[in-house]
Each structure stands twice: as structure tokens, then as C-alpha cells.
Amino acid sequence: MGQNANEQVQQNQQNNKPEDVNKLRQVRRDKLAELQAAGKDPFQITKFDQTAHSTEIKNDFESFEDKEVSIAGRMMSKRVMGKASFTNLQDKLGNIQCYVARDSIGEEAYKDFKKYDMGDIIGVTGKVFKTKTGEISVHAESITLLSKSLQPLPEKFHGLTNTDTRYRQRYVDLIMNADVKETFIKRSKILREIRNFLDARDFMEVETPMLVENAGGAAARPFITHYNALDEDRKMRISLELYLKRLIVGGLERVFEIGRVFRNEGVDTKHNPEFTLMELYQAYTDYNGMMDLTEDMFRYLAEKVCGSSVISYKGVTIDLSKPFRRLTMNEAIKEQTGIDFDQVATDEEAKKIAAEKGIEFEERHKKGDIVNLFFDEFCEDKMIQPTFIMDHPIEISPLTKKKPSDPSKVERFEMYINGWEMCNAYSELNDPIDQRERFAAQDALSAAGDEEAQHTDEDFLNALEVGMPPTGGIGYGIDRLCMLLTDSEAIRDVILFPTLKSTGK
């Protein structure tokens, strides 16, 4: 292919018009066939001895100057100027310019290089230098085509912007959008720092089953699958709780798990049917201990990941440096509506107040359910700064210890930031008799049509009868935490491959 024709193809690749895509693909396949016919098939290359990365070289130029390096990555641009060219190579850390001269790499290699396409993966060996304009670069002594890209990349100036395409083709999204790559690097750091934080506090990381007979530990509809070897249906877990508590019974005292859970629910900006949950359990403490630990952890993560305990989310300052506010659910409702549910004695009175306020409820609902509906309607989105909402109604907390001073409430809290529930924690119920009664109430709700109700778990009850110490437990939604700390608008922006409807349906 002549030089002018090759430049035209490169320009078309940048413009990437839909009608040109098939033509561009064919051009790339023709180039591959030409290479293979000449005994230069890039797909037969099995390795390349990479010795440095782009940002390492740029950040420590003094150490690398005039030293030979071997770098590898994707060719993102190319500027051919007769006997010399510049190309931009992108690796996992960033980008670096490479100067490719015919006299340095040889005439045949230079001729091959001029036919490379944007998106091709190349290896470059050469010496580090600065150009006359001061740009740190690699002067190529050899250049190797390591993999041929047969699909044109999106046009470089506008990148990949369609969100559905970005989620479906995350691999292209990561190539074209540096901020997306940075989000997922930060997500990995968040997980690493959670483990560091808990390891320093003597917590042990464990793994528990995903396929379970009884999907308990949360109010959610499970996914159901079939286990062929046993010819039995199994459920995908909706929580990590009940197995982790079994380990507390077993004497492990401090355990945590970071794992995927699955809830058969809708998809929106804050929900994905499979998501990452972190749950921890600590013997010999209660929900107050869990509040202290949560406050410490969130402050620690902000400082480690964002560099400060005062962060910004979509322009709103979130201050994690100050003591987090603590108030009961009833106090929060009274603050927003003037209604004091501590003075409401009966279910009927609660329903009457709900009807007056236009709150929709079901006949089966009790006072505690009404309280929860009021909080969701009037309070949740007001909790912008870190706030612990404590002492939930017993009706919505089947696994939590009652408050000794008020058995209609339980020792539970949820933490809210930016109007989002960030975590859920209890003083864990360890009375097997009380737990059986709570499970029975959940079974009744299920029989009445509540698809999110939990069910009696006989083995878990047996574990409680063996004896579980007083325990504090907590669950964190990792994806929502990542949204907060990476300033991401939707949960799909922090999940590499979010759940999407199949194409063509």
C-alpha cells in the first residue's frame, strides 16, 4: 500500500465512520495476511521482555536517561514524517512517545512500521532521551508488532462516549478513557486498604458458599439454579451473614469476607443484581463497637485512597474528619416531620398517620414497618454528611438483638452518606429461642406473599444452640463505597462488567 493510501486509512480510522468500519476491518485483515505470507505473523510471538513502563520512565528521567529500555503497549497515534516518525505507546501506567527513525531500526522494519494501525500492540526497545521540545521519549532501536488489532478504535478526539457501548465493551472503554482506568485502579486500592485495615485489627478473611439451600441474611429475592449432581435446586446467596456467624460460633472471634452476592431485583444507578459485599463479625462487642470501627474505617479509606478525609462527591463536600452524627430512626423522623413515633402506641394509629401523610402501606404492615416507610420517604435523602441512624423497629430486623430498654426496637444502625445507605450493622441476635420465633414470623410473611422474607434455617439455629457469644456485625456495599470515593455517578461506572440486557432482545 502506498504512503498516501496508508495515511488515508489512518485518517479514516480516526474518523471511524460507521459506513467505513467493514472496509477498515478488511484492510487490517489484508495487512495481517500480508505479514503472515512474509513469515512475520505477530500471533506467533509468545513473549516480549518488558523492562519498564511509561510513567516509571517519565517520573524518574534522571535514572533512565540514555539507558536502554524495552516497553510494550498499544499504539494510540502515529505521525509519519518521511524517514522518521513519532508514535504514542500506551501501557498500563500511561503513555510515552517513541521516536522511530528508518536509519535506527532498518529500512525493512521501518517499511513494516509505517503499515501499523492504531490499536496495534507493539514492543519497542531503545534509549530514553528528551526531544528538542523537552518531551521524554524512547528512541527506538527495534520495534516489534506483538499483536495485530483487527478492529478500529473509536475516533481519538471523542473517544468512546456511548454509555451502553462503554459498559458492554469495557475493554475498549479502558483503552480510550484514562479516567475509567483510574476508577478501577482506585477500586482495587479500596479493597486492598479494607484488607489492610482489618488485618491490623486481627480480623481473619474467610470464604463461604455462594450456592446455598437457604438464602438468608437479608430481605431480597434470590436467584434460583439447579445442581445437576444432586438433582436439587440451590439459591445464589443474597448475603454473607449466616455462614460468618457460624464461624463466630466456632470460635474464630473476628472474621470478614469480601464476596459477590446476588439479588433478583431491578437495576438502577445504585443497584446491580450481583454486587460485592463485605461483611465482618466481631465477638464480644455490640453495635456501638461497630459504629466506632465503621467511622475509623471510612476515615482511613478516604485518607488512603483520596489523600484526605474531606472529599467531594459531584461538587458536594463530604467531611469524614469530624465525628459522625448519631441519632435514632425516630429522632430523624421527628426532625424532618415533627412526628414522634415514640409516642405512637398502636399499629392502627401509625397507619392513620401514614394515610394522612400520603404514605402507601400494606394491610399486613405494623407500626415498625410504617416507621421504616416514613424514614425512607422523609429522611434518607437528607443524610448528606456521615450519619448513623440507630435503633430500628424489630419488625424489619429479624436477626438483631432487642434493646433491653425498649423491646420494640433493636440494636441496629445504618450509616448514610450523600443520602445513600452505606452499611448495615447489628448487635447480633444470639438467643436461639428468640431467633426461631423471628424466623417463624418471616415464614408467615413469606406464606402471605412476601417474596423478600427470610426462611427458617435449622442448621443456623443449631449453631446458635451450640452457643454464640455477644457479637457485633456489619455489612458494607463495596460498589456504593467505590462510587463515593471515585466520584462516580452510577454503580455501573464502578463495576467492570455490569449486568445488561442481552443485545437483540
C-alpha positions as a Python dict, from the first residue, in 0.01 Angstrom:
ca = {
    (1, 'M'): (0, 0, 0),
    (2, 'G'): (139, 343, -93),
    (3, 'Q'): (212, 605, 170),
    (4, 'N'): (-78, 834, 72),
    (5, 'A'): (-326, 546, 77),
    (6, 'N'): (-196, 431, 414),
    (7, 'E'): (-235, 781, 560),
    (8, 'Q'): (-591, 791, 428),
    (9, 'V'): (-672, 463, 604),
    (10, 'Q'): (-523, 601, 927),
    (11, 'Q'): (-740, 913, 891),
    (12, 'N'): (-1049, 700, 831),
    (13, 'Q'): (-967, 501, 1146),
    (14, 'Q'): (-962, 821, 1345),
    (15, 'N'): (-1291, 941, 1200),
    (16, 'N'): (-1431, 589, 1232),
    (17, 'K'): (-1749, 650, 1032),
    (18, 'P'): (-1993, 356, 1057),
    (19, 'E'): (-2001, 305, 679),
    (20, 'D'): (-1623, 270, 675),
    (21, 'V'): (-1595, 11, 952),
    (22, 'N'): (-1623, -301, 735),
    (23, 'K'): (-1375, -157, 486),
    (24, 'L'): (-1131, -75, 765),
    (25, 'R'): (-1162, -423, 910),
    (26, 'Q'): (-1087, -577, 573),
    (27, 'V'): (-781, -354, 528),
    (28, 'R'): (-647, -475, 862),
    (29, 'R'): (-708, -839, 773),
    (30, 'D'): (-533, -788, 442),
    (31, 'K'): (-233, -643, 626),
    (32, 'L'): (-230, -944, 859),
    (33, 'A'): (-243, -1184, 564),
    (34, 'E'): (47, -997, 404),
    (35, 'L'): (252, -1030, 724),
    (36, 'Q'): (172, -1398, 756),
    (37, 'A'): (268, -1462, 394),
    (38, 'A'): (603, -1292, 463),
    (39, 'G'): (665, -1512, 769),
    (40, 'K'): (600, -1223, 1012),
    (41, 'D'): (282, -1345, 1183),
    (42, 'P'): (255, -1139, 1506),
    (43, 'F'): (32, -1401, 1666),
    (44, 'Q'): (320, -1649, 1669),
    (45, 'I'): (515, -1427, 1909),
    (46, 'T'): (480, -1566, 2260),
    (47, 'K'): (662, -1312, 2479),
    (48, 'F'): (837, -977, 2496),
    (49, 'D'): (1086, -888, 2769),
    (50, 'Q'): (934, -567, 2903),
    (51, 'T'): (1177, -383, 3135),
    (52, 'A'): (996, -56, 3211),
    (53, 'H'): (665, 128, 3193),
    (54, 'S'): (584, 473, 3059),
    (55, 'T'): (518, 656, 3384),
    (56, 'E'): (817, 500, 3557),
    (57, 'I'): (1040, 647, 3286),
    (58, 'K'): (871, 986, 3297),
    (59, 'N'): (877, 1010, 3676),
    (60, 'D'): (1244, 916, 3705),
    (61, 'F'): (1400, 1051, 3386),
    (62, 'E'): (1737, 1113, 3552),
    (63, 'S'): (1777, 741, 3624),
    (64, 'F'): (1657, 634, 3279),
    (65, 'E'): (1822, 896, 3061),
    (66, 'D'): (2033, 739, 2783),
    (67, 'K'): (1959, 391, 2926),
    (68, 'E'): (1815, 116, 2710),
    (69, 'V'): (1460, 11, 2793),
    (70, 'S'): (1208, -230, 2646),
    (71, 'I'): (850, -107, 2665),
    (72, 'A'): (530, -258, 2529),
    (73, 'G'): (175, -143, 2479),
    (74, 'R'): (-87, -22, 2236),
    (75, 'M'): (-9, 223, 1959),
    (76, 'M'): (-251, 514, 2004),
    (77, 'S'): (-122, 755, 1740),
    (78, 'K'): (137, 774, 1464),
    (79, 'R'): (288, 1067, 1280),
    (80, 'V'): (498, 970, 976),
    (81, 'M'): (748, 1229, 850),
    (82, 'G'): (950, 1067, 571),
    (83, 'K'): (1248, 887, 720),
    (84, 'A'): (1138, 939, 1082),
    (85, 'S'): (812, 906, 1272),
    (86, 'F'): (665, 957, 1615),
    (87, 'T'): (423, 713, 1776),
    (88, 'N'): (245, 722, 2109),
    (89, 'L'): (257, 398, 2309),
    (90, 'Q'): (3, 335, 2586),
    (91, 'D'): (74, 80, 2860),
    (92, 'K'): (-92, 5, 3192),
    (93, 'L'): (51, 316, 3360),
    (94, 'G'): (11, 577, 3089),
    (95, 'N'): (158, 697, 2759),
    (96, 'I'): (503, 770, 2623),
    (97, 'Q'): (627, 899, 2289),
    (98, 'C'): (856, 684, 2076),
    (99, 'Y'): (1081, 825, 1804),
    (100, 'V'): (1112, 577, 1518),
    (101, 'A'): (1382, 651, 1256),
    (102, 'R'): (1450, 443, 946),
    (103, 'D'): (1826, 461, 998),
    (104, 'S'): (1792, 328, 1356),
    (105, 'I'): (1561, 32, 1302),
    (106, 'G'): (1645, -56, 941),
    (107, 'E'): (1469, 5, 613),
    (108, 'E'): (1257, -312, 607),
    (109, 'A'): (1142, -272, 969),
    (110, 'Y'): (1058, 93, 905),
    (111, 'K'): (856, -2, 599),
    (112, 'D'): (660, -250, 811),
    (113, 'F'): (614, 7, 1089),
    (114, 'K'): (453, 255, 850),
    (115, 'K'): (179, -1, 786),
    (116, 'Y'): (94, -45, 1155),
    (117, 'D'): (-257, 63, 1261),
    (118, 'M'): (-388, 246, 1563),
    (119, 'G'): (-458, -13, 1828),
    (120, 'D'): (-178, -250, 1727),
    (121, 'I'): (23, -380, 2023),
    (122, 'I'): (394, -319, 1981),
    (123, 'G'): (719, -370, 2166),
    (124, 'V'): (987, -103, 2146),
    (125, 'T'): (1349, -131, 2257),
    (126, 'G'): (1559, 184, 2262),
    (127, 'K'): (1723, 458, 2467),
    (128, 'V'): (1544, 719, 2675),
    (129, 'F'): (1600, 1083, 2576),
    (130, 'K'): (1433, 1422, 2562),
    (131, 'T'): (1327, 1581, 2235),
    (132, 'K'): (1411, 1943, 2149),
    (133, 'T'): (1070, 2039, 2287),
    (134, 'G'): (1152, 1868, 2617),
    (135, 'E'): (925, 1562, 2581),
    (136, 'I'): (1060, 1246, 2741),
    (137, 'S'): (1071, 979, 2469),
    (138, 'V'): (1222, 648, 2367),
    (139, 'H'): (1449, 646, 2060),
    (140, 'A'): (1359, 312, 1902),
    (141, 'E'): (1642, 77, 1809),
    (142, 'S'): (1399, -204, 1729),
    (143, 'I'): (1022, -226, 1706),
    (144, 'T'): (813, -545, 1706),
    (145, 'L'): (449, -599, 1618),
    (146, 'L'): (325, -819, 1902),
    (147, 'S'): (-45, -836, 1819),
    (148, 'K'): (-248, -707, 1526),
    (149, 'S'): (-564, -514, 1611),
    (150, 'L'): (-833, -617, 1363),
    (151, 'Q'): (-1094, -373, 1497),
    (152, 'P'): (-1056, 4, 1452),
    (153, 'L'): (-1057, 201, 1776),
    (154, 'P'): (-1308, 483, 1830),
    (155, 'E'): (-1215, 825, 1692),
    (156, 'K'): (-940, 954, 1919),
    (157, 'F'): (-1070, 1304, 1990),
    (158, 'H'): (-1416, 1200, 2106),
    (159, 'G'): (-1328, 858, 2241),
    (160, 'L'): (-1591, 607, 2346),
    (161, 'T'): (-1881, 805, 2488),
    (162, 'N'): (-2197, 594, 2444),
    (163, 'T'): (-2254, 456, 2793),
    (164, 'D'): (-2420, 131, 2684),
    (165, 'T'): (-2132, 57, 2447),
    (166, 'R'): (-1882, 153, 2717),
    (167, 'Y'): (-2032, -98, 2962),
    (168, 'R'): (-2065, -375, 2702),
    (169, 'Q'): (-1713, -321, 2565),
    (170, 'R'): (-1531, -227, 2882),
    (171, 'Y'): (-1203, -336, 2724),
    (172, 'V'): (-1237, -53, 2469),
    (173, 'D'): (-1356, 186, 2738),
    (174, 'L'): (-1039, 119, 2938),
    (175, 'I'): (-823, 183, 2631),
    (176, 'M'): (-989, 510, 2532),
    (177, 'N'): (-1079, 668, 2867),
    (178, 'A'): (-797, 718, 3114),
    (179, 'D'): (-1033, 828, 3392),
    (180, 'V'): (-1220, 497, 3365),
    (181, 'K'): (-897, 304, 3411),
    (182, 'E'): (-813, 526, 3710),
    (183, 'T'): (-1153, 448, 3868),
    (184, 'F'): (-1085, 75, 3861),
    (185, 'I'): (-729, 116, 3982),
    (186, 'K'): (-875, 309, 4275),
    (187, 'R'): (-1136, 38, 4332),
    (188, 'S'): (-859, -219, 4363),
    (189, 'K'): (-684, 8, 4613),
    (190, 'I'): (-1004, 42, 4818),
    (191, 'L'): (-1029, -337, 4850),
    (192, 'R'): (-661, -366, 4937),
    (193, 'E'): (-690, -98, 5206),
    (194, 'I'): (-1001, -259, 5358),
    (195, 'R'): (-798, -576, 5398),
    (196, 'N'): (-505, -381, 5544),
    (197, 'F'): (-734, -202, 5790),
    (198, 'L'): (-896, -524, 5911),
    (199, 'D'): (-572, -721, 5917),
    (200, 'A'): (-427, -459, 6154),
    (201, 'R'): (-725, -525, 6382),
    (202, 'D'): (-673, -902, 6383),
    (203, 'F'): (-962, -994, 6152),
    (204, 'M'): (-935, -1317, 5955),
    (205, 'E'): (-1053, -1328, 5591),
    (206, 'V'): (-1263, -1631, 5501),
    (207, 'E'): (-1473, -1765, 5213),
    (208, 'T'): (-1824, -1909, 5245),
    (209, 'P'): (-2063, -2082, 4999),
    (210, 'M'): (-2234, -1900, 4713),
    (211, 'L'): (-2474, -2185, 4632),
    (212, 'V'): (-2697, -2235, 4935),
    (213, 'E'): (-3011, -2419, 5038),
    (214, 'N'): (-3144, -2124, 5233),
    (215, 'A'): (-3064, -1771, 5110),
    (216, 'G'): (-3088, -1573, 5433),
    (217, 'G'): (-2933, -1271, 5597),
    (218, 'A'): (-3120, -1000, 5405),
    (219, 'A'): (-3461, -908, 5267),
    (220, 'A'): (-3427, -990, 4897),
    (221, 'R'): (-3547, -1229, 4627),
    (222, 'P'): (-3280, -1486, 4542),
    (223, 'F'): (-3179, -1626, 4207),
    (224, 'I'): (-3250, -2000, 4181),
    (225, 'T'): (-3036, -2252, 3996),
    (226, 'H'): (-3026, -2630, 3972),
    (227, 'Y'): (-2744, -2852, 4093),
    (228, 'N'): (-2739, -3145, 3850),
    (229, 'A'): (-2511, -3375, 4052),
    (230, 'L'): (-2752, -3372, 4348),
    (231, 'D'): (-3065, -3310, 4138),
    (232, 'E'): (-3157, -3031, 4378),
    (233, 'D'): (-3239, -2664, 4339),
    (234, 'R'): (-2997, -2422, 4501),
    (235, 'K'): (-3016, -2048, 4561),
    (236, 'M'): (-2748, -1791, 4499),
    (237, 'R'): (-2659, -1626, 4827),
    (238, 'I'): (-2811, -1284, 4899),
    (239, 'S'): (-2587, -1218, 5199),
    (240, 'L'): (-2276, -1347, 5377),
    (241, 'E'): (-2418, -1330, 5726),
    (242, 'L'): (-2537, -1669, 5840),
    (243, 'Y'): (-2220, -1862, 5750),
    (244, 'L'): (-1994, -1599, 5903),
    (245, 'K'): (-2188, -1621, 6229),
    (246, 'R'): (-2139, -1996, 6226),
    (247, 'L'): (-1765, -1921, 6231),
    (248, 'I'): (-1810, -1696, 6534),
    (249, 'V'): (-1981, -1994, 6700),
    (250, 'G'): (-1675, -2197, 6601),
    (251, 'G'): (-1452, -1962, 6798),
    (252, 'L'): (-1282, -1760, 6523),
    (253, 'E'): (-1392, -1437, 6702),
    (254, 'R'): (-1310, -1188, 6423),
    (255, 'V'): (-1394, -1280, 6063),
    (256, 'F'): (-1472, -1100, 5740),
    (257, 'E'): (-1549, -1184, 5381),
    (258, 'I'): (-1546, -979, 5062),
    (259, 'G'): (-1759, -1155, 4806),
    (260, 'R'): (-2029, -1141, 4541),
    (261, 'V'): (-2392, -1166, 4642),
    (262, 'F'): (-2692, -1197, 4413),
    (263, 'R'): (-3034, -1033, 4449),
    (264, 'N'): (-3312, -1076, 4197),
    (265, 'E'): (-3408, -712, 4185),
    (266, 'G'): (-3416, -415, 3949),
    (267, 'V'): (-3122, -224, 3808),
    (268, 'D'): (-3073, 148, 3869),
    (269, 'T'): (-2792, 393, 3943),
    (270, 'K'): (-2731, 237, 4286),
    (271, 'H'): (-2830, -128, 4231),
    (272, 'N'): (-2689, -417, 4027),
    (273, 'P'): (-2829, -771, 4072),
    (274, 'E'): (-2483, -906, 4151),
    (275, 'F'): (-2265, -687, 4365),
    (276, 'T'): (-1975, -701, 4608),
    (277, 'L'): (-2045, -710, 4979),
    (278, 'M'): (-1806, -701, 5270),
    (279, 'E'): (-1933, -838, 5598),
    (280, 'L'): (-1744, -869, 5925),
    (281, 'Y'): (-1831, -1013, 6266),
    (282, 'Q'): (-1655, -948, 6594),
    (283, 'A'): (-1723, -1141, 6912),
    (284, 'Y'): (-1765, -967, 7247),
    (285, 'T'): (-1875, -630, 7112),
    (286, 'D'): (-2203, -466, 7008),
    (287, 'Y'): (-2337, -215, 6758),
    (288, 'N'): (-2162, 70, 6937),
    (289, 'G'): (-1830, -104, 6872),
    (290, 'M'): (-1933, -145, 6509),
    (291, 'M'): (-2007, 229, 6484),
    (292, 'D'): (-1661, 312, 6612),
    (293, 'L'): (-1499, 66, 6372),
    (294, 'T'): (-1704, 197, 6076),
    (295, 'E'): (-1614, 558, 6146),
    (296, 'D'): (-1247, 466, 6171),
    (297, 'M'): (-1258, 259, 5852),
    (298, 'F'): (-1429, 519, 5633),
    (299, 'R'): (-1194, 791, 5752),
    (300, 'Y'): (-894, 562, 5692),
    (301, 'L'): (-1010, 469, 5341),
    (302, 'A'): (-1069, 832, 5240),
    (303, 'E'): (-721, 930, 5359),
    (304, 'K'): (-551, 634, 5191),
    (305, 'V'): (-742, 639, 4863),
    (306, 'C'): (-831, 1008, 4818),
    (307, 'G'): (-550, 1165, 5020),
    (308, 'S'): (-784, 1344, 5258),
    (309, 'S'): (-1070, 1270, 5498),
    (310, 'V'): (-1258, 1563, 5341),
    (311, 'I'): (-1375, 1452, 4996),
    (312, 'S'): (-1601, 1585, 4722),
    (313, 'Y'): (-1884, 1400, 4554),
    (314, 'K'): (-2030, 1573, 4249),
    (315, 'G'): (-1929, 1909, 4392),
    (316, 'V'): (-2068, 1840, 4741),
    (317, 'T'): (-1812, 1838, 5022),
    (318, 'I'): (-1833, 1529, 5244),
    (319, 'D'): (-1646, 1570, 5573),
    (320, 'L'): (-1530, 1237, 5714),
    (321, 'S'): (-1283, 1404, 5952),
    (322, 'K'): (-1542, 1505, 6212),
    (323, 'P'): (-1724, 1264, 6448),
    (324, 'F'): (-2014, 1111, 6256),
    (325, 'R'): (-2360, 1219, 6370),
    (326, 'R'): (-2561, 958, 6562),
    (327, 'L'): (-2940, 964, 6606),
    (328, 'T'): (-3223, 715, 6628),
    (329, 'M'): (-3459, 647, 6339),
    (330, 'N'): (-3746, 800, 6537),
    (331, 'E'): (-3537, 1110, 6613),
    (332, 'A'): (-3458, 1152, 6243),
    (333, 'I'): (-3828, 1125, 6150),
    (334, 'K'): (-3926, 1375, 6422),
    (335, 'E'): (-3657, 1614, 6298),
    (336, 'Q'): (-3794, 1607, 5943),
    (337, 'T'): (-4171, 1573, 6002),
    (338, 'G'): (-4242, 1670, 6363),
    (339, 'I'): (-4399, 1328, 6420),
    (340, 'D'): (-4272, 1140, 6727),
    (341, 'F'): (-4331, 769, 6677),
    (342, 'D'): (-4211, 705, 7031),
    (343, 'Q'): (-4549, 848, 7132),
    (344, 'V'): (-4745, 631, 6887),
    (345, 'A'): (-4878, 329, 7074),
    (346, 'T'): (-5056, 108, 6818),
    (347, 'D'): (-5031, -21, 6462),
    (348, 'E'): (-5367, 140, 6382),
    (349, 'E'): (-5252, 481, 6499),
    (350, 'A'): (-4935, 451, 6290),
    (351, 'K'): (-5136, 355, 5981),
    (352, 'K'): (-5368, 652, 6034),
    (353, 'I'): (-5069, 890, 6042),
    (354, 'A'): (-4926, 725, 5730),
    (355, 'A'): (-5258, 771, 5545),
    (356, 'E'): (-5267, 1138, 5645),
    (357, 'K'): (-4916, 1186, 5509),
    (358, 'G'): (-4987, 1001, 5183),
    (359, 'I'): (-4757, 710, 5267),
    (360, 'E'): (-4862, 390, 5089),
    (361, 'F'): (-4859, 79, 5305),
    (362, 'E'): (-4995, -276, 5304),
    (363, 'E'): (-5254, -416, 5541),
    (364, 'R'): (-5001, -657, 5693),
    (365, 'H'): (-4771, -373, 5793),
    (366, 'K'): (-4718, -297, 6159),
    (367, 'K'): (-4601, 17, 6333),
    (368, 'G'): (-4235, -70, 6275),
    (369, 'D'): (-4294, -108, 5902),
    (370, 'I'): (-4465, 232, 5895),
    (371, 'V'): (-4170, 388, 6078),
    (372, 'N'): (-3936, 246, 5814),
    (373, 'L'): (-4155, 379, 5530),
    (374, 'F'): (-4153, 725, 5691),
    (375, 'F'): (-3775, 724, 5717),
    (376, 'D'): (-3738, 620, 5353),
    (377, 'E'): (-3979, 891, 5238),
    (378, 'F'): (-3877, 1188, 5450),
    (379, 'C'): (-3526, 1133, 5584),
    (380, 'E'): (-3294, 914, 5378),
    (381, 'D'): (-3206, 1167, 5107),
    (382, 'K'): (-3137, 1436, 5371),
    (383, 'M'): (-2847, 1240, 5520),
    (384, 'I'): (-2566, 1403, 5322),
    (385, 'Q'): (-2290, 1416, 5585),
    (386, 'P'): (-2196, 1087, 5756),
    (387, 'T'): (-2483, 990, 5987),
    (388, 'F'): (-2555, 678, 6191),
    (389, 'I'): (-2929, 600, 6209),
    (390, 'M'): (-2984, 374, 6509),
    (391, 'D'): (-3245, 166, 6686),
    (392, 'H'): (-3461, 30, 6406),
    (393, 'P'): (-3803, -130, 6460),
    (394, 'I'): (-3794, -501, 6540),
    (395, 'E'): (-4033, -579, 6253),
    (396, 'I'): (-3769, -502, 5990),
    (397, 'S'): (-3473, -656, 6175),
    (398, 'P'): (-3517, -1034, 6214),
    (399, 'L'): (-3153, -1109, 6301),
    (400, 'T'): (-3087, -833, 6555),
    (401, 'K'): (-3086, -815, 6934),
    (402, 'K'): (-3369, -628, 7103),
    (403, 'K'): (-3285, -316, 7300),
    (404, 'P'): (-3317, -414, 7666),
    (405, 'S'): (-3473, -75, 7740),
    (406, 'D'): (-3729, -97, 7456),
    (407, 'P'): (-3808, -443, 7308),
    (408, 'S'): (-3996, -283, 7015),
    (409, 'K'): (-3659, -170, 6880),
    (410, 'V'): (-3333, -345, 6805),
    (411, 'E'): (-2966, -258, 6843),
    (412, 'R'): (-2907, -183, 6477),
    (413, 'F'): (-2771, 104, 6276),
    (414, 'E'): (-2736, 204, 5914),
    (415, 'M'): (-2484, 465, 5806),
    (416, 'Y'): (-2582, 721, 5545),
    (417, 'I'): (-2361, 944, 5332),
    (418, 'N'): (-2485, 1155, 5040),
    (419, 'G'): (-2836, 1021, 5102),
    (420, 'W'): (-2719, 663, 5044),
    (421, 'E'): (-2725, 372, 5283),
    (422, 'M'): (-2356, 279, 5307),
    (423, 'C'): (-2371, -2, 5560),
    (424, 'N'): (-2596, -200, 5792),
    (425, 'A'): (-2492, -327, 6136),
    (426, 'Y'): (-2631, -508, 6439),
    (427, 'S'): (-2575, -628, 6784),
    (428, 'E'): (-2628, -983, 6660),
    (429, 'L'): (-2912, -1193, 6791),
    (430, 'N'): (-2761, -1492, 6970),
    (431, 'D'): (-3070, -1624, 7151),
    (432, 'P'): (-3178, -1935, 6953),
    (433, 'I'): (-3530, -1932, 7101),
    (434, 'D'): (-3589, -1570, 7005),
    (435, 'Q'): (-3431, -1635, 6664),
    (436, 'R'): (-3669, -1925, 6598),
    (437, 'E'): (-3964, -1700, 6675),
    (438, 'R'): (-3831, -1433, 6439),
    (439, 'F'): (-3781, -1691, 6162),
    (440, 'A'): (-4138, -1815, 6218),
    (441, 'A'): (-4264, -1460, 6169),
    (442, 'Q'): (-4063, -1439, 5846),
    (443, 'D'): (-4208, -1772, 5728),
    (444, 'A'): (-4556, -1629, 5788),
    (445, 'L'): (-4472, -1323, 5579),
    (446, 'S'): (-4347, -1549, 5302),
    (447, 'A'): (-4666, -1752, 5314),
    (448, 'A'): (-4861, -1425, 5286),
    (449, 'G'): (-4679, -1342, 4963),
    (450, 'D'): (-4368, -1151, 5071),
    (451, 'E'): (-4106, -1273, 4823),
    (452, 'E'): (-3825, -1100, 5016),
    (453, 'A'): (-3899, -1262, 5351),
    (454, 'Q'): (-3639, -1491, 5506),
    (455, 'H'): (-3697, -1854, 5600),
    (456, 'T'): (-3616, -2072, 5897),
    (457, 'D'): (-3261, -2203, 5877),
    (458, 'E'): (-3243, -2508, 6101),
    (459, 'D'): (-2866, -2551, 6080),
    (460, 'F'): (-2811, -2188, 6174),
    (461, 'L'): (-3047, -2233, 6470),
    (462, 'N'): (-2850, -2542, 6569),
    (463, 'A'): (-2531, -2333, 6561),
    (464, 'L'): (-2690, -2074, 6788),
    (465, 'E'): (-2793, -2350, 7027),
    (466, 'V'): (-2430, -2462, 7043),
    (467, 'G'): (-2370, -2107, 7162),
    (468, 'M'): (-2264, -1778, 7003),
    (469, 'P'): (-2101, -1507, 7214),
    (470, 'P'): (-2229, -1148, 7214),
    (471, 'T'): (-2127, -1026, 6868),
    (472, 'G'): (-2129, -713, 6657),
    (473, 'G'): (-2167, -747, 6281),
    (474, 'I'): (-2170, -516, 5983),
    (475, 'G'): (-2213, -524, 5606),
    (476, 'Y'): (-2072, -274, 5357),
    (477, 'G'): (-2177, -244, 4993),
    (478, 'I'): (-1838, -217, 4823),
    (479, 'D'): (-1974, -83, 4494),
    (480, 'R'): (-2152, 210, 4658),
    (481, 'L'): (-1842, 283, 4864),
    (482, 'C'): (-1640, 288, 4541),
    (483, 'M'): (-1891, 527, 4384),
    (484, 'L'): (-1839, 767, 4674),
    (485, 'L'): (-1459, 753, 4680),
    (486, 'T'): (-1417, 771, 4300),
    (487, 'D'): (-1683, 1043, 4245),
    (488, 'S'): (-1875, 808, 4013),
    (489, 'E'): (-2236, 878, 3922),
    (490, 'A'): (-2369, 524, 3875),
    (491, 'I'): (-2294, 179, 4013),
    (492, 'R'): (-2220, 59, 3657),
    (493, 'D'): (-1928, 301, 3650),
    (494, 'V'): (-1750, 108, 3928),
    (495, 'I'): (-1835, -248, 3814),
    (496, 'L'): (-1609, -366, 3534),
    (497, 'F'): (-1879, -573, 3366),
    (498, 'P'): (-2224, -466, 3494),
    (499, 'T'): (-2542, -660, 3426),
    (500, 'L'): (-2702, -554, 3096),
    (501, 'K'): (-2993, -680, 2894),
    (502, 'S'): (-2878, -909, 2614),
    (503, 'T'): (-2843, -737, 2279),
    (504, 'G'): (-3118, -809, 2029),
    (505, 'K'): (-3384, -861, 2297),
}
